[in-house]
Amino acid sequence: MKNFMTKIVMFAALLLMSFSAAVADDCPRGQLDKKFCDRNGDMVADAPADKKEWVDPSVIIFSYTPVEDPEVYRGVWDDFLKHMEKVTGKKVQFFPVQSNAAQLEAMRSGRLHVAGFNTGSNPIAVNCAGFVPFAMMASAEGAFGYEMEIITHTDSSIKKVEDLKGRTLAFTSPTSNSGFKAPSALLKSEFGLEADKDFKTAFSGKHDNSVLGVYNKDYEAAAIANEVMKRMIERKVIDGSKIRTIYQSQTFPTTGYGHVYNLKPELAEKIKKAFLSYDWTNTPLKAEFKSEDRFIPITYKKEWEVVRKIDAAMGVTYDCK
């Protein structure tokens, strides 16, 4: 009898293991948080299989990455959001966020439906918040992206990267690609300079804060996204002749635009259509982003490969707790 009961327990355990394996196979997820599935292998969360879990909001909430004062961009995005309203048949509201963390938490908690996440935040937004990027700004020729630059004031004695040793370098935030992850990895691999070992660090919170900090001599040097600095120069927020660039990286993908994974699929498609059908001619968006002319379709799996490699080199993990 004892042997029989032992066999029953072992059989039950095997059934449970088989069931667990079947469930795991039915919901592969890679690096995604445990509440998401990626059955098609595109590295982003699938829409829920249960239609009851789909979200179909009466008001679509949109936010743009907080690289500068959010209120500056309310008017910039107004015409585009009206276009989205026409395409989707729903009201669209601009949601100003003050930090990358606030934007991520808003989407993760269900308070944000469509967004533009900065380059470095895309991986954590995808893996932890269910962000599905599908578009990016580009020129008429299809060119896109920006470079990470390490800048200093022209009055500074810092003339080359090696001069950073023993000095203070301002980063923006730990989730930023150009404001932290890329410069940290590149300074170590190319120049043997490690943060808080060979140079001191400070965190400004935003790219425009870093640029202004260097311009006003509050920071000795800073790592920034040059697209932000270029727009500040064009708006005459700063005088570009007072800034010296001592390092410029390869081109990285710029802000990724997308929707939260659990939107009703028909609505998600209309939102994609709104981005890809928008005519930039004589719009506030074109006036602000002068070198861009359109939104182009992209995938997280392809365009963010270089960013994921930098994260891997730095030992970054996407902790979704």
N, C-alpha and C positions, 0 to 999 in steps of 0.2 A: 504493500500500500504506500509505503514511504517513497519507494522508487517511482511509483506511478504519479504521486503528487509532485515529485521533483521534475518529472518529464512534463507535466502539465504547466508548471511554473516556467520552465525553460521554453516551452512552445509559446506561451503567452508573451514572454520577453522577446522572442524572435519575431512574433507578429507585430509587437509594438515597434521594434527596430525597423521592420520592413515598412510599417505605416509612416514612421518618421522620415525614412529615406524617401518614400514616395512623395510626401509633403514637400520635402526639401527640393526634390527634383522638379516638382510642379511650381516652385517659387524660387528659382535661382535669383541671387541678388548681388553677387560680387561684393563691392564695398558699400552698397546701399544699406541704410538702416533696416532693421528687421521688419519694420511695418510695410516695406516696399517689395515689389517683385520686378524682375527684369527678364521676362521670358524670351524676348527677341534679341537680347544681347547688345542693345545699343547703349548700355551703361547708364540709362536714366530710368526712373520709375515708370512702370506701366500704369495706365488708368485702372482703377479697381475693377475686378471681374464682376462684382455685385453692383448693379445699377443703382441700388439704394444708397451707395456710398458716393455717387457722383454729386458734384456741387454745381448748382445753376443759379448764381446770385442775381438778384434784381439790379444791384449796383456793382460794377466791376471796379475793384480797387487796384490802382497802378502806382508804382513808385520807381523813381530813378535812383541809381546808386549815389550815395551821399558824398561825392567827391568834392563838392563845394557847398555853399549855402543852399539848402533845398529850395528856399523860396525864389531864388534866382531862376530856377527851372520850371516853376509853375507856369509862367507865361510862355516859356520855350516849348513846352509840351501841349499847350492848350489846343492848338489847331489839330495836332495829330490825334488827341484824345476825342475831339469832336468827330474826326474821321472814323475812329474806332466805334463810336456810338452809332454812326450811320450803318456801318458794316454788321455790327452785332445786334442792333436793335435794343441795346441796353444803355443805361446811364453809366458813364465812366468817371471816377473820381480820382484826382491826384492826391497821393498820400506822401507828404514830405517826411523823410526819415533822417535822423541826425547821426546815425552810425551804421556800420555794416552789421553789427550784432543785432541792432533793433530791426533792421530790414529782414534778416534771417529769421528772427523769432516771430515776426509778423506773418511770414509765409508759413512757417512751421505750425503756428497756432491757428491757421485758417483765416487770418484777417487780411491777407494780401493775395491777390489772384494773378496779377501780371506784373512783371518787374524787369528792370535792367540791373543785373548784378555785376559788380566789377570783376575784372579778370581773375584775381586771386580768390574771390569769394565763390566763384562758380562751382568748384569741386565740393565745398562743404554745403552749398545751397542744394546741389544735385543730390548728394548723399544723405543729408540730414533733413532737408525741408521739402524734398520732392519736387524740386525745380526742374523744369524741362525746357532748356534753351533751344531756340530754333532760328534765331536771326541775329544779325550783327550789322552795324553801319559800315558802309563801304563807299568808295568813290565810283564815278561813272564807269571806270575801267575795271572795277571789281577789287581794287586794292583796299586793304584794311589793316588795322592794327596801330600800335604805338611802340615806342621804345622806353625802356627804363633809363633814366639819366641820373647820375650823381652830380649834384650842382653845388656851387659855393659862390660867395660874393666876389666880385672882381677885385675888391680891396684885400681879400684874404691871401694869406701866404701859402694856402693850399693850391698847388699848381698841377699835381698829378695824384693818381690814386694812392700811391705809396705814401704820400704826405698825410694820409688819414691816420696813420699810426700814432696813437697817443692822443688823438683829437676826439671830438664828439660828432657822430653821424646821426641825423634825425631820420627815423622811420615813420611811417604813418600808423599802421595797425598790423597785428600779427597775421590777419587774414588776407592782407593785400599782396598781390604778386609783385608789382613794381615797387611798392612801398615797404616791402620787408623780405618776402621769400626769395625773389630773384636776386636782389643785391646781396643778401646774406650768402646764398649759394655761390654766386659768381665771385664775390670778393675772396671767399675761402679757396675756391678751386683755381682761380686765375692769379691771385696775388698772395695767397697764404695768410690773409687777414681774417681773424675771427672776431665776431661781435663780443663785446664785454671782456675780451682778452687782449686784443691788439688795439681796439678803439672802444670808446664809450658810446652808449646808445641813449637816444631819447625817442619818445613816441608823441607825434603831434596830433594824431587822430584822423587827419585828412590831408590830401595832397596839397590843397590850396594853403593850408596852415603851414606845411613844410616849405612851400615856395615863398610865402610871405615871411616866414621865419628866417630864411636865408637872405631874402631881400632886405629885411630890416636888421640883419646881423644878430638875430636872436639865436640862430643855429649856425655853427661853423660850416656844416655841409648837410645835404639831405638827399635821400633817394626818392625820386618822384616819377610819375607817369608824364612824359613830355607833352602828351595831348592836353592835359590840364594846364600846364604852364603856358603852352601856346595860346590857349583861349584867354588866359589871364593877360597875356601880352597884347593880344588883339583888342581886348576890352579896355586896355590901358590901366589895368589894375596895378601892374608893375611895369617898370622900364627894363626891357630885355637886355639892354646893354650893360646892366649892373649884375648880370648873372653869368657865371663861367661854368661850362660843362666840362667835367674831367673824365667822364665815362659815359658811353652810350651802348646799350645792349642790342641784341638782335631784335627783330620785330615780334611782338606778342599779339595775340588776339585781344581785341578791345572788349568793351561791355557786351555781355551776352543777354539777349532779350528772350523771355519765355513766359510760360504759365505754370501754375501749380499742377501737379500730376492728376489730381482728382476732379478737375473740371469736367463737366459733361462734354464728351468728345465732339459733339456738333458745335458747341460754343468754342472749344479750343481751336477747331479748324477755322472758325470765323475770325478769331483773334489773330491767327497766323495770316489769314487773308488781309486783315487790316494793315498789318506791318508791310507785307510784300506788295500791296497795291497802292500804298501811299505815294502821292506825287509831292516831292519836296520843293517844287518850283515856287519861289517867292514866299517861303514859309518861315516862321520864327525858328524852326528846327534847322533850316538851311543857313539862316543868318548866324546861328550860334555855332553849328558844326560845319564850318566853311569848306573843309576838304572832303566832306561826305555828301553823297547825293541820293542815297537809297539804302534800304535794308536788303540784305541778301540772306538766303537760307544757309544755315550752318548746322553742324552736329557737334554735340559735346565730345563724342568719341574721337572725332578727327581733329577739330580745331583746338581742343584743349589738351591734346596729347603732350605738348611741350610743357605745359603748366603742371600736369600730373607727374612728369619726369622730374621737374624741379622739386615738387613736394616729396617725391620718393627719395631723391638725393638728400633732402634735409630731414628725412625720417618723419615727415608729417603724416599723421593719421587723422581721419575724419571722425572725431569723437562726437557722437550725437546725444550725449547725456544731457 
